[in-house]
């Protein structure tokens, strides 16, 4: 006997409400990125600043990433179908791989321009305009991060969380670009601009590695952190009818986590009582892990032969 339940909403929200929040915050993300790409493109054209070029490339990357997130959030939230019985959550991980590739490409372009500018420094024009655009970028990015933070308090969207982390890194790169342009304007030392561009390129590479690592964790079905696994065991065995848990397997797939386990029960209780104990355990798990798909297999304590198919039983 096995029992399975899926729970798609987060923090007490309905599916519709949770989806509406994530959709709205992705609209903000695309809008902010579009404004910043346009403003920085004009500022780069007017100033010929390598730091501004680097920041513009970063914002262009943000726009591409935000558009990917915009569509992926909607696709990943679609219910399971006959061909995808575990849902579509891994679409978020695939989108992260695409984003990581875009980041690496952007970093290579910016790094090349920065090195060329180090060898042959060029004057920065319209320094005040460039600094004003960077200031606008910092303000809009800060407002977006605040909105994303509020959305994450109500939902558990991995895509929005990743997008927010990316924009948080942008705040640092924008500050570096602003400092570089200001240093050139104040000192007349042209290489400060190229140094700022090179720092941003290295920052992009570091960010791409982090995005790639996070995507690989989901695609390789890595277990949830041990603290989460301990919490699962604690919740399942909170009812005295379930004495222990074994063969616990967990993984994340976009906004959903999957939990599978075997639960030991008194071998003399009825099938109905065993079912009631399993359902109660699922309900306790769903309070702690709202976006969870759960399968619990009850075993008669001390009388169950090892089983489980291709994977050996574990604790």
C-alpha positions as CSV (number, residue, x, y, z in Angstrom):
1,X,0.0,0.0,0.0
2,X,1.2,3.5,-0.8
3,X,-0.3,6.9,-0.4
4,X,0.6,10.0,-2.3
5,X,-0.4,13.6,-2.2
6,X,0.7,16.7,-4.0
7,X,0.6,20.2,-2.6
8,X,1.4,23.1,-5.0
9,X,0.7,26.2,-2.9
10,X,3.1,27.9,-0.5
11,X,2.7,29.4,2.9
12,X,-1.1,28.9,3.0
13,X,-1.7,30.5,-0.4
14,X,-3.9,29.0,-3.1
15,X,-2.2,27.9,-6.3
16,X,-3.8,30.9,-8.2
17,X,-2.6,33.4,-5.6
18,X,0.9,32.0,-5.5
19,X,1.1,32.0,-9.3
20,X,-0.2,35.5,-9.5
21,X,2.6,36.8,-7.1
22,X,5.4,35.1,-9.0
23,X,4.0,36.3,-12.4
24,X,3.8,39.9,-11.1
25,X,7.3,40.0,-9.8
26,X,8.7,38.6,-13.1
27,X,6.9,41.5,-14.9
28,X,8.8,43.9,-12.6
29,X,12.1,42.1,-13.4
30,X,11.6,42.4,-17.2
31,X,10.6,46.0,-17.0
32,X,13.6,47.1,-14.8
33,X,16.0,45.2,-17.1
34,X,14.6,46.8,-20.2
35,X,14.8,50.3,-18.8
36,X,18.4,49.8,-17.7
37,X,19.6,48.3,-21.0
38,X,18.2,51.3,-22.9
39,X,19.6,53.8,-20.5
40,X,23.1,52.2,-20.3
41,X,23.2,51.7,-24.1
42,X,22.7,55.4,-24.6
43,X,25.2,56.3,-21.8
44,X,27.8,53.9,-23.3
45,X,27.3,55.4,-26.8
46,X,27.8,58.9,-25.3
47,X,30.7,58.1,-22.9
48,X,32.6,55.2,-24.6
49,X,33.2,53.9,-21.1
50,X,34.4,50.3,-20.8
51,X,32.9,50.1,-17.4
52,X,29.6,51.3,-18.8
53,X,29.8,48.7,-21.6
54,X,30.4,46.0,-19.0
55,X,27.4,47.2,-17.0
56,X,25.3,47.4,-20.1
57,X,26.2,43.8,-21.1
58,X,25.4,42.7,-17.5
59,X,22.0,44.4,-17.8
60,X,21.4,42.8,-21.2
61,X,22.1,39.5,-19.6
62,X,19.7,40.4,-16.9
63,X,17.0,41.1,-19.5
64,X,17.6,37.7,-21.2
65,X,17.6,36.0,-17.8
66,X,14.5,37.8,-16.7
67,X,12.7,36.8,-19.9
68,X,13.7,33.2,-19.4
69,X,12.4,33.3,-15.8
70,X,9.3,35.1,-17.0
71,X,8.3,32.1,-19.2
72,X,9.9,29.3,-17.2
73,X,8.0,30.3,-14.0
74,X,4.7,29.9,-15.9
75,X,5.7,26.6,-17.5
76,X,7.2,25.0,-14.4
77,X,4.0,25.8,-12.5
78,X,1.8,23.8,-15.0
79,X,0.3,20.7,-13.5
80,X,1.7,17.2,-14.2
81,X,0.4,15.7,-17.4
82,X,0.5,12.2,-18.9
83,X,4.0,12.6,-20.2
84,X,5.4,14.5,-17.2
85,X,3.9,12.8,-14.1
86,X,6.4,14.5,-11.8
87,X,5.5,18.0,-13.1
88,X,7.6,20.5,-15.1
89,X,9.7,21.9,-12.3
90,X,13.1,21.0,-13.8
91,X,12.5,23.5,-16.5
92,X,13.8,26.0,-14.0
93,X,17.1,24.2,-13.8
94,X,17.4,24.0,-17.6
95,X,16.8,27.8,-17.7
96,X,19.5,28.3,-15.2
97,X,22.0,26.4,-17.4
98,X,21.1,28.7,-20.3
99,X,21.6,31.7,-18.0
100,X,25.0,30.5,-16.9
101,X,26.0,30.2,-20.6
102,X,24.9,33.7,-21.2
103,X,26.8,35.0,-18.2
104,X,30.0,33.3,-19.4
105,X,29.7,34.7,-22.9
106,X,29.1,38.2,-21.5
107,X,32.0,37.9,-19.1
108,X,34.3,36.9,-22.0
109,X,33.2,39.9,-24.1
110,X,33.5,42.4,-21.3
111,X,36.9,40.9,-20.2
112,X,38.3,41.2,-23.8
113,X,37.2,44.9,-24.0
114,X,38.7,45.6,-20.6
115,X,42.0,44.1,-21.5
116,X,42.1,46.1,-24.8
117,X,41.3,49.2,-22.8
118,X,44.2,48.5,-20.4
119,X,46.5,48.2,-23.4
120,X,45.1,51.2,-25.2
121,X,43.2,53.4,-22.7
122,X,40.4,55.6,-24.2
123,X,39.0,58.8,-22.7
124,X,35.6,58.6,-21.0
125,X,33.2,61.2,-22.2
126,X,30.0,62.4,-20.5
127,X,31.2,61.2,-17.1
128,X,28.3,62.9,-15.3
129,X,25.7,61.3,-17.6
130,X,27.3,57.9,-17.1
131,X,27.4,58.3,-13.3
132,X,23.7,59.4,-13.3
133,X,22.7,56.3,-15.3
134,X,24.6,54.1,-12.8
135,X,22.8,55.8,-9.9
136,X,19.5,55.1,-11.6
137,X,20.5,51.5,-12.1
138,X,21.3,51.1,-8.4
139,X,18.0,52.6,-7.3
140,X,15.8,50.5,-9.7
141,X,17.8,47.3,-8.9
142,X,17.3,48.0,-5.1
143,X,13.6,48.5,-5.6
144,X,13.3,45.3,-7.6
145,X,15.2,43.3,-5.0
146,X,12.8,44.6,-2.3
147,X,9.8,43.5,-4.3
148,X,11.3,40.1,-5.0
149,X,12.1,39.7,-1.3
150,X,8.4,40.4,-0.4
151,X,7.3,37.8,-3.0
152,X,9.6,35.2,-1.6
153,X,8.1,35.6,1.9
154,X,4.8,34.5,0.4
155,X,6.0,31.9,-2.1
156,X,8.8,29.5,-2.5
157,X,9.7,30.1,-6.2
158,X,13.2,28.9,-6.9
159,X,13.3,30.9,-10.1
160,X,12.4,34.1,-8.4
161,X,15.0,33.3,-5.7
162,X,17.7,32.8,-8.3
163,X,16.7,36.0,-10.2
164,X,16.9,37.9,-6.9
165,X,20.4,36.6,-6.1
166,X,21.5,37.7,-9.6
167,X,20.2,41.2,-9.2
168,X,21.8,41.4,-5.7
169,X,25.1,40.7,-7.4
170,X,24.3,43.4,-9.9
171,X,24.2,46.0,-7.1
172,X,27.8,45.3,-6.4
173,X,28.8,45.4,-10.1
174,X,26.9,48.7,-10.6
175,X,28.8,50.2,-7.6
176,X,32.1,49.1,-9.1
177,X,31.2,50.7,-12.5
178,X,30.2,53.9,-10.8
179,X,33.4,54.0,-8.7
180,X,35.5,53.3,-11.9
181,X,33.9,56.1,-13.9
182,X,34.0,58.5,-11.0
183,X,37.7,57.7,-10.5
184,X,38.5,58.5,-14.1
185,X,36.5,61.8,-13.9
186,X,38.3,62.8,-10.7
187,X,41.8,61.7,-11.5
188,X,42.1,61.6,-15.2
189,X,43.7,58.1,-15.0
190,X,42.0,56.3,-17.8
191,X,42.9,52.8,-16.7
192,X,40.6,53.0,-13.7
193,X,37.7,52.5,-16.2
194,X,39.3,49.4,-17.6
195,X,40.1,48.0,-14.2
196,X,36.4,48.4,-13.2
197,X,35.3,46.6,-16.4
198,X,37.7,43.7,-15.6
199,X,36.4,43.4,-12.0
200,X,32.9,43.2,-13.3
201,X,33.9,40.5,-15.8
202,X,35.4,38.4,-13.0
203,X,32.3,39.0,-10.9
204,X,30.2,37.7,-13.8
205,X,32.3,34.5,-14.1
206,X,31.8,33.9,-10.3
207,X,28.1,34.5,-10.6
208,X,27.9,32.1,-13.6
209,X,29.7,29.4,-11.6
210,X,27.1,29.7,-8.8
211,X,24.1,29.5,-11.2
212,X,25.6,26.5,-12.9
213,X,26.2,24.8,-9.5
214,X,22.6,25.4,-8.4
215,X,21.2,24.1,-11.7
216,X,23.4,20.9,-11.5
217,X,22.1,20.2,-7.9
218,X,18.5,20.0,-9.2
219,X,19.3,18.2,-12.4
220,X,21.3,15.5,-10.6
221,X,18.5,15.0,-8.0
222,X,20.7,15.9,-5.0
223,X,19.2,15.2,-1.6
224,X,17.8,18.1,0.4
225,X,20.0,19.4,3.2
226,X,20.5,17.0,6.2
227,X,18.6,19.4,8.4
228,X,15.6,19.1,6.2
229,X,15.8,15.3,6.1
230,X,16.1,15.2,9.9
231,X,13.0,17.4,10.1
232,X,11.1,15.0,7.8
233,X,12.0,12.1,10.0
234,X,11.0,14.0,13.1
235,X,7.6,14.9,11.7
236,X,6.8,11.5,10.4
237,X,7.6,9.8,13.7
238,X,5.8,12.4,15.8
239,X,2.8,10.0,15.8
240,X,3.6,7.0,18.0
241,X,2.0,4.7,15.5
242,X,5.0,5.2,13.2
243,X,8.2,4.1,15.1
244,X,10.9,4.7,12.5
245,X,11.6,5.8,8.9
246,X,13.9,4.2,6.4
247,X,14.7,4.5,2.7
248,X,14.1,8.2,2.8
249,X,14.7,9.9,-0.6
250,X,14.3,13.6,-1.4
251,X,14.9,15.9,-4.3
252,X,13.9,19.3,-5.5
253,X,12.3,20.0,-8.9
254,X,11.8,23.7,-9.4
255,X,9.2,24.9,-6.9
256,X,8.3,21.4,-5.8
257,X,10.2,19.0,-3.5
258,X,9.6,15.2,-3.7
259,X,9.7,13.1,-0.6
260,X,9.6,9.3,-0.6
261,X,10.0,7.1,2.4
262,X,9.1,3.8,4.1
263,X,7.5,4.0,7.5
264,X,7.5,1.2,10.2
265,X,4.1,0.5,11.9
266,X,2.8,-2.1,14.3
267,X,2.2,-5.2,12.1
268,X,-1.0,-6.0,14.0
269,X,-3.0,-2.8,13.2
270,X,-5.6,-2.8,10.5
271,X,-5.1,-1.5,6.9
272,X,-7.5,1.4,7.7
273,X,-5.5,2.4,10.8
274,X,-2.2,2.2,8.8
275,X,-3.7,4.4,6.1
276,X,-4.9,6.9,8.8
277,X,-1.4,7.1,10.3
278,X,0.2,7.6,6.8
279,X,-2.3,10.4,5.9
280,X,-1.7,12.1,9.3
281,X,2.1,12.0,8.6
282,X,1.6,13.5,5.2
283,X,-0.5,16.4,6.7
284,X,2.3,17.1,9.2
285,X,4.9,17.2,6.4
286,X,2.8,19.5,4.2
287,X,2.6,22.1,7.0
288,X,6.4,22.2,7.1
289,X,7.0,21.7,3.3
290,X,3.9,23.2,1.6
291,X,5.2,22.6,-2.0
292,X,5.8,18.9,-1.6
293,X,4.9,15.7,-3.4
294,X,4.9,12.9,-0.9
295,X,4.8,9.1,-1.1
296,X,4.9,7.1,2.1
297,X,5.1,3.3,2.0
298,X,4.1,1.6,5.3
299,X,6.0,-1.5,6.4
300,X,5.0,-3.9,9.2
301,X,7.7,-3.4,11.8
302,X,10.1,-6.4,12.0
303,X,8.2,-8.4,9.4
304,X,9.0,-6.7,6.1
305,X,11.6,-8.3,3.8
306,X,14.1,-5.9,2.1
307,X,12.4,-4.4,-1.0
308,X,12.4,-1.2,-3.1
309,X,13.4,-2.3,-6.6
310,X,16.6,-0.9,-8.2
311,X,17.7,1.0,-5.1
312,X,18.7,-0.8,-1.8
313,X,17.0,0.2,1.3
314,X,18.8,2.9,3.3
315,X,18.2,4.8,6.5
